[in-house]
Amino acid sequence: MGLNKNSIFAWASLILTIIGIALVLLGVLKYPEYAIGFSLVGTGFIAIGWAFNALKGRV
């Protein structure tokens, strides 16, 4: 399986989005006293994944 730039950005954005969602859920469900911090970091991961997804086809 050959990976070109677009597929690398696609995989990276998918992985970052999954990590972001997992961090938000971890903060809300397991550590409610630290939910704000987990949610901020998870939102940052989702935003970086979104930016990588927007870069597909442009680099």
C-alpha positions in Angstrom: 0.0 0.0 0.0 1.6 3.2 -1.1 1.0 6.3 0.9 1.0 9.6 -0.9 0.6 13.0 0.8 -3.2 13.0 0.7 -3.6 9.6 2.3 -1.0 10.6 5.0 -3.0 13.7 5.8 -6.2 11.6 5.8 -4.8 9.1 8.3 -3.3 11.8 10.5 -6.6 13.7 10.6 -8.5 10.6 11.4 -6.1 9.6 14.2 -6.1 13.1 15.7 -9.8 13.3 15.7 -10.2 9.9 17.4 -7.7 10.9 20.1 -9.5 14.2 20.6 -12.9 12.6 21.0 -11.4 10.0 23.3 -9.9 12.8 25.5 -13.2 14.7 25.7 -15.1 11.5 26.6 -12.4 10.5 29.1 -12.7 13.9 30.8 -16.5 13.8 30.9 -17.0 10.2 31.9 -14.0 9.2 34.0 -12.5 12.4 35.4 -15.4 14.9 35.8 -13.3 17.2 38.1 -10.8 17.7 35.3 -13.4 17.8 32.5 -12.5 21.4 31.4 -8.8 20.6 30.9 -9.5 17.3 29.1 -12.1 19.0 26.9 -9.8 21.9 25.9 -7.0 19.5 25.0 -9.4 17.2 23.1 -10.9 20.2 21.3 -7.3 21.2 20.3 -6.7 17.7 18.9 -9.9 17.8 16.9 -9.0 21.3 15.5 -5.6 20.1 14.4 -7.2 17.0 12.8 -9.6 19.4 11.0 -6.7 21.5 9.8 -5.0 18.4 8.4 -8.2 17.4 6.7 -8.4 20.8 5.1 -4.8 20.5 3.9 -5.6 17.4 1.8 -5.1 18.2 -1.9 -3.5 21.5 -1.2 0.1 20.5 -0.3 
